[in-house]
C-alpha cells in the first residue's frame, strides 16, 4: 500500500495471491511505481533498500521514469563502511553501489543491461540506524533532517492498525477471493472517507491532519449518520467536533510486537458449526473437533 505521509490517505494498493509466485512485497510494489510523480519522496523500511528499486525510482532503470527521491533504512545484508566513498560529515558519506552480478529471475536480460553499472547514494548513520537516501546535498538535508523524516515512517504502522483494527478489516468474512477483494476495496474507500473528513477538519482548524484522532473521527461519523444529521449542511459543526480531539505527541515511542493477554485454552473449530452442534448433542461437550 502507498500511504500519503501528510494525511494518511491510501493512494494505491497492490493485491497478490496468498502463496506462490507474486506474493513478495518488492514484486507488488513494482506495479505501483507508475503512481509516483517527479518530486515525490518514497519513505520505506529496510526491505525496500534494493539496488534495482532505487535505480528505477531515480529514473536510472527501465519501465518507470519518475525521478523520485528515496529514504530507506539500510538493508541488513549490505555492509556499510564509512571509510570508503566521499565523506560529507561524521558517519555520513556518498558512496557508489555496483550493480549486482546476479540477475533477478523476474528481470529479462535486456532490462538488466539497461540498468547502470553503479548507483550513487548517500549513507548516514543516525543513532543505531544507517539510512540510505538520494538526498545528496548535506547542506540542505542534514543527518538530523533524515532522522526526523524517517521517524515519521512509523505513521504507516499506525495507519495499517487503524485500517485493520479500528475499521475491522483484520478478518475478512467473505467465502470467495473475488468477494474478499471487493471487501478490501470497500474498507479502503471508507478509510479514505474518514481521512478526507480529518483533512477538511484540520484545514478548518489550522492544524496538521496527523494531530487528529482517527478513532474519534470514526465514532463521531458513525454517530452523526445514525442520528440522521446532514454531512453537507452541518459540516462546520462536524469539522469542529473532529478537530477537538487531538492525539498526544509521543516522540521515539517504542512498543513490543507482543500480545499481553493470553488466548483462551480452546481447540480450533475445524468443522462446520452445525456439524459440531450435532456431535455435541450426541456425545456431549466431551467431544471436540480435531
HELIX and SHEET records of a PDB file:
HELIX    1   1 UNK A   25  UNK A   29  1                                   5    
HELIX    2   2 UNK A   30  UNK A   35  5                                   6    
HELIX    3   3 UNK A   46  UNK A   48  5                                   3    
HELIX    4   4 UNK A   51  UNK A   57  1                                   7    
HELIX    5   5 UNK A  109  UNK A  114  1                                   6    
HELIX    6   6 UNK A  143  UNK A  151  1                                   9    
HELIX    7   7 UNK A  154  UNK A  161  1                                   8    
HELIX    8   8 UNK A  162  UNK A  166  3                                   5    
HELIX    9   9 UNK A  177  UNK A  205  1                                  29    
HELIX   10  10 UNK A  209  UNK A  211  5                                   3    
HELIX   11  11 UNK A  214  UNK A  226  1                                  13    
HELIX   12  12 UNK A  235  UNK A  244  1                                  10    
HELIX   13  13 UNK A  273  UNK A  283  1                                  11    
SHEET    1   A 2 UNK A   2  UNK A   3  0                                        
SHEET    2   A 2 UNK A  10  UNK A  12 -1                                        
SHEET    1   B 6 UNK A  41  UNK A  44  0                                        
SHEET    2   B 6 UNK A  69  UNK A  73  1                                        
SHEET    3   B 6 UNK A 129  UNK A 133 -1                                        
SHEET    4   B 6 UNK A 118  UNK A 126 -1                                        
SHEET    5   B 6 UNK A  92  UNK A  98 -1                                        
SHEET    6   B 6 UNK A  86  UNK A  89 -1                                        
END                                                                             
